[in-house]
Amino acid sequence: MMTLGNFIDGRRVASNSGRKAVVFNPTTGNERLEVALSSTDETRAAIANASEAFASWSKVTPLSRARVMFKFKELVEKHTDELAELITSEHGKVFSDAKGEVTRGLEVVEFACGIPHLLKGEHSLNAGRGVDSYSQMMPMGVCAGISPFNFPAMVPMWMFPIAIACGNTFVMKPSEKDPSTPIRLAELLKEAGLPDGVFNVVNGDKESVDVLLTDDRIQAVSFVGSTPIAEYIYSTASAHGKRVQALGGAKNHMVIMPDAEPNQVVSSLMGAAYGSAGERCMAISVAVCVGEAVADKLVSDLTTEISAMKVGAGMSADEPNMGPLVTREHADKVLGYINQGISEGASLVVDGRDFVVAGYENGYFVGPTLFDHVKPGMRIYDEEIFGPVLSIVRVASFEEAVGLVNAHEYGNGTAIFTRDGDTARQYTEMAQVGMIGVNVPIPVPMAFHCFGGWKRSLFGPLHMHGPDGVRFYTRIKTITARWPTGLRAGADFSMPTMS
């Protein structure tokens, strides 16, 4: 069986750690390949290569770095189908979702292509008498990214394109569950003209992660994953003097007002709750219905729509709506939540357990699941399930809905569906959540805006991509300069007061 190693100093290299993990095809349950779990020494070797490359890469002009990004964008577009097939074969999401993931990642690459403008800094003429002040946005050094299994192309592309365009070098540690796509992206970067050592991929587990969090040569760490791990990443890396952005978990609510357009609500919820099998931090997993009539109609309509869903292999010609979960262990975890919801008294309207796809009986499938009469305090409400499970919560008023959202420990994303502009405006002001959609079910910002939540959905002050992304991967240097116009007899060249 093939063993996937690392990408260090511009080439694929085998690991000699002796430790491996198996990567499965979630649709069939078959072993696909093995991935090396790198040793401490191998991870440090990748950091050393990145550190050596920084000396020259940081001196390359922003325009030249942008040209590499332009070429990389062209190559990713050319190889989109290939990348999407890799994603589907290791993550399990359907091919159309996988292509969409690559496209969303490309938007950040496009943003990074504008780096000459984004790094211009500020200038003040005559900040004092004959004194100019100006700022320079300097690269940090060697940066690290640790990405989750659910978006093996998009999330890494939230990180390394901006970091590299800003003049940094990078070490990527992808999920060991679907590691092939980042390696392929590394090869495309090299083909785009990126010098060896600027971008490195280290496959591994906690041993590699801890090296990235503690090695003195790493200056900044980006992470996306669950909240417990995000908190560990933030506290450990911060304690070692690193800049950190660590995005954690979510429990995203959609508030549905009585005046919302029913067909739009149902269509939006089907995609937001069950797209990518619910394995995304922006999935809507709680629908908050204001009024009993709203809830009754929504449950009825959703039940009808769910019965028509096509669940199957991601590469199937009939284009299913949803594929399997990423691993057997994760599927079992989601099934455990469903059982817990039943035992805690929620009403199971649509049961996704014991779901089998003909021809793929060993695949990691969990069918779309719908609960009604869910309440705070139930685990299916309090915790992130990360699967195709939607909970209906019934409330009597808009104020109760807002209170429910704000009381939750997560504050990643939320949405409100209404035809009333005043209600929508109040919600966007009152909701203590980082990303809000108005009649938009999954309010993921475009690459030129920032992505990130509030409360226990984000650790660190700066969000992903957009202006915060540039700020995260640079540090400001401010220069105050005075240039005498000539050596005049009796001239006073002492520093003037700035007042």
N, C-alpha and C positions, 0 to 999 in steps of 0.2 A: 504494500500500500504506500502511496506517495506520502512523504512527510514535508510539510510546508515549513520552511525555516524563516529567516529574517531578511530584511533588505537594508544593508549597511554599506556606506561608502559607494553608492551607485550600483550595487549588484546584489543578487540573491545569494545568501550564504547559509550553509547548513549549520544547525546548532549541534554542539557536542555536550549539551547538558545531560542527556540521557533521559530526560523527562518529556512526556508527550501527552496530548489529549486527543480524543477522537472527535472529528467533526462529522455530524450526521446530516443526511438529507431529510428534512422534516416531513416531506411528503411521503416518502417510502419507509422511513425508519432505518435505511441502510447506511452503513459506514461509507463516508465519501473520501476522507483522507485523514491523516494525522497532522497535528500542528505541534511544533516544538514549543516547550515551555522554557524560555531562556533562563540562563543562570545569572547570578549577580554580575559575574565577570563579563558576560556577553552584553548585558545591558549597559554596563560601564564602557564597554568598547564602542557601542553606538553613541553614547554621550561624548566620548573622546573624539570620535570622528566629526560629530556635529560641532564640537568646540573648536577643533582645528579649522573647519570650513568657515566658521563665523568670521575669522580674521579677514578673509578676502571677500566673502559674500556681503558683509556689512558695508564694504567700500564700493560695491557695485551701485551705479546710479539708480534711483527709483524708476526712471524711464526704462532702463534695461531690465530691471526686475519685472516691470509691468509687461514687457514684451514676452517674457517667459510665461507669464500668466495667460496672455492672449493665445499663445501657441498651445498651452495646456488646455485651455477652453476648447480650442478647435479639435484637439485629439480626443477629449472626453466626449464631445458631441459625435465624433466619428465612431467611437467605440461604445456608445450608450447601450445598444442591444447586448453587447458582450458583457458589460458591467451588470446590466439588469439580470442576465441569466445567472451570473455568479451569485448575485444577491438572492434570487429565487431558489437556487439550488442549496444554499446554506441557511438562509433565514426562513424561507417558506412563503413569503408574501407573494401575491399574484404578480405576474409579469408587468401589468400596467402600473401597479403600485410601485414596483421596483424602478421602472423607467421614470415615474414621477419623482421618486427619491433622488435619482441622479440629476434630474432637471433642477430640483430645489437646491442641491449642492452647487450646481453650476452657477446659480444666481450669486452665490458668495464669491465664486471665482471672478465673475463679471464685475462685482463690486471691487475686488482686489485689483482689477486691471486699471482702476482709477487712482492708484496709490500716489502718483506724482502730485495730484491735486490734494489728496487727503493728508499728505505729509508737509504741506507748505508752512505750517507754523504761523506765528504772529509777529508783527513788527510795529514798533512805536517810534516814529521820528521825533526827535527832540523831546524825549521823556524828561530830560533836564536840559540846561543850557549847553548846547553843543553835544548832547549825549543821546545816543540811540539805544534802544533795547529791543532785542528780538529773541524768539524762542526757536529751538530746534527739537524735532521729535526724533529721538534716537532709538535704535533697536535695543531690546533688552539683552539679547545673547542667545543662549540655547533654551528653547522652550519645549515643553512636553504636552502631549495630548493623550487622554485616556478615554476611549469611546465605548459605548454600549453595543449590544447585539442588535437592537431594533432598527438602526439605520447605519449599516456598515459603510456606506458611501457618503451620505449627507452630513452626518455629524462630524466625521473627520474633516470634511470640506468646510464646515463652519469654522474650523480652527486653523489648519496649516496654510491655506492660501493667503489669508491676511497676515499671519505671522511671518511667512516667507517674504511676502511683498514688502513688509515693513523692514526687512533686512536681517531678520532672525534666522537661525537654523532650528531644526525641529526633529524631535524623536516621538513617534507615534506608537502607542500601545493599544491595538484594537482588541475587541472581544475575541476570546479564544473559541467562541461558538461559531463565528462566521468570519474568518480572518483573511480570506483570499482577496476580497475587493481592495482593501488598503494596499496590499502588495502590488496589485495591478495598477492602482493609481500612482504608486511610486515609480513604476516603470514608465508610465506615460509622462510623468514630470521629467524624468531623465531624458526621454525622447524630445520633450519640449525645450531642452537646453539647460535644465537646472544642473549646476555643478555637483559632482559627487560629494557626498557628506552633508549636503544642505538639508535633505529630507531622508530620514531613516525610519524603518518600521521594525519594532521589536515585538515578537509574539511572546506571550507569557501569562503569568498569573500574578498573585500578590507579591511574589518575590521580586519580579521586575517592577511592579508598581511602587513598592517601598524604596527601591533604588532611585526611581525618578523623583520621589517625594523628598528624599534626604540628600542626594548628591549635591555638593556645593556648586557644581557647574550649571545646574538647572536654575534658571531665573524665574520662570513662570510656568504654571500648570493649569491646563484646562481639562474639565471633566464633565461628563454627562452620565447620569445613572440614577440609582436609587438614593433616597435621602440618607439612610444610615451610612452608605459608602461615601456619599458626597460630604457628609459631616466629617468623616474620618480623613478624607483627602484634604479638606480645608484645614482642619486642625493640625494635621501632621506636617503638611507642606508649609503652612504659615509659621509653625514653630521653627522651621528651618529657613526662615527668611525669604520665602518665595511669594511672589504675587499669585493669587489663586482666584479662579472663577470655577465654582463647582455647582452644577445644576442638578437638583435632586428630583424627588417624586412629585406626583400630582394627583389631585382628585377634582377633575374639572366638572363644574356644574353648568347646565344650560337652564336658564329661567325662562319659562313659557307663560306669557301673559294671556289672559282671556281673548284679547284682540289679535293675537298672532294668527297668521295664515296657516291653517292646519296642514295643507299639502306640503308647504315649504318646510314646516317643522319636521314632519315625518321623513321627507326626503333627506333633509340635513342630518337628522339623527341617525339614520341608517348608515350613512357614510362615516359620521363622526364617532359612532359607538363601535361599529363592527369593521370598518376599514382597517386593513393591515392586522386583522384579528384582534384589534384593541391593543396591540403592542406598540403604543406610542404615547409619549408624555403629554401630547395635546389631545388625546382621545377624550370625548365626552362620555363619562361613565355614570353621571347622575343627571337625570332630567327632573327639574323642580317645577311642578305644575301648580299654578296659582288658581285654585278652585277645583272642586270635585268634578265638574263637568269637563274641564280641560283634561284632567287625568283620565277619566273614563274613555273619552274619545281617543286620546293618544294611545292608551293601552290597546284598544281595539284595532286602531289603524296599524300600529307597529306589529301586532300579532299577524295581521294579514300580510304585511310586507315581509316579515321574517320568513313566513312559510314559503315565499317565492324566491328566497335567496338561493344562489348557487354557491355551494362550498365544494372546493376540489383542489386539484393539483394546480400549482401556480402557472405552469406552462401549458395548461390544457387549451385546446383550440376553441372550446366553448366559452372561454373567458369568464371564469368564476368570479364571484364578488369577494370571496374570502378564502384564504388558504389555511394551512396548519399553524400551530404554534412552534416555537423555535426548537424546543427539546422535549423529550418525554418528561423530564423532571418539572419543567415549567408547566406543561399541560396538567400534570398531576396536582401542582400547586393551585392552578385555577379551578380544577374540579373540587379541590378541598374547600375553596371559598364558596362554591355553589352549595356544597353540603352544609357549610357553616351557616349560610344565609337561610336555608330551610330550617335548620335547628333553632335559629334565633327568631323565627316567626315571620319572616318575609314571605310574600306570596309568590311562588314560582309560576309564572305565566307561560314562559317558553323554556323548555329544559334542553340544554345543550350537551348533557352528559350522554355517554354511550353513543356518540355520534360516529358513524362509520361511512367512509367514502368508498364506494365500490371500486375494486382494483387497487386500493391503497389502504388496506385494512391495518397495516402496521404504521401508518402515518400518525402524526401527533395532532389529530383533529379534535377540537372542542367546538360544538355547534353554537350559533348565536343564542344567547341566554337573556331572558327578560324577567326581572323581579318587580313586583309592585308592593306598595305599602312598606317601603324601606324607611327606617328611622335612624337618626344619629345614635351612636352607641353600638349599632350592629357593625361587625367587622367588615361586611361588604360595603358599608357606607364609609367607615372611618379610614380604611386602608386602601392603598393602591393595588388593584387586582392585576392589571396589565394583561387583560384578556378580553374576549368578546362577551362581556357581562355588563348589562345596562340596568341601573336601578331607578325606579320611579319613586320620588318623594312628593307627598301631597302637602301643600300649605294653603292657608286661608287668605294671605295678603302679600302684596309686594314687599312690605316691610319685613315680614317673616322670612321671605325668600332671601332678602339681602342679609338679614341676621344669620341665616343658616350658612350662607357662603362665607361670611366674614368670620364665623366661629370655627371654621375648619382650619386645621394646622397647615394645610397646603394653600398656596396662593399662586398657582402657575397660570392657568388659563380659565376663562369663563365666557359665557355668551348669554345674551338675552334676545328673545324673539318677541317683537311687539311692533305695532304700527304707530305707536304714539311716541313722538319725538321727545316730549318732556320726560316720559318714563325712562326712555333709553338714556337720556342725558343724566338723569338722576343716578341711574345704575352705574354708568361709567365713572361718575364722581364718587359714589359711595362704596363700590365693591373694592375690597382690599386684595386685589389680584393684579399681577403684572401685565397680563395680556387679555384684552377684552374684545369680544366680537359683538356687534349689533347686527342681528339677522345674518351673521356669519358664524358657522358652527365651530370652525377650527381657526382661531385668529392668530395664525402664524405670521409674523411680520415679514415683509420683504427684506432682502439682504441689506438694503441701505437703511433699514431701521434695526433696532436692537431686539434680541430675543432673550427673555428671562422672566422668571416669576418673582414673587414676594414670599415672605415668611419662610417656611421650611422647604420651599422649592428652590431656593438659591442661597448659596453661601459665598460671600464676597460681594464687593460693591459694584462690579462691572458685569454687564450682560454680554451675550455672544453677538458677534458680527455687528454691522452698522458702525456708527461712531464709537460706541463702547469697545468694539473689537479692535479698532485702531488704537484707542487709548490704552487698552489692556496690553498690547504688544509693543508699546513704545514708552519711553520716559522722557520727560521734558528737561531740556537744558536751556537755561536763559542766559543770554550774553548781554552785558551792558558795556558799550564801547564809546570812547571819545577819541576823535581824530583831530589833532590841532591843524588849523589851516596854514600855519607858518610859524617860524621861530621869531616872533616880534619882540623887540626889546621891551622888557617890563611886563610881558604878558603873563597872566596868572593861569597856570595849567593844573592847579589843584582841583580835586573833585568838587563840583558845586553841590549844594544841597538840592534834594529832589523835590522840596516843597514849593 
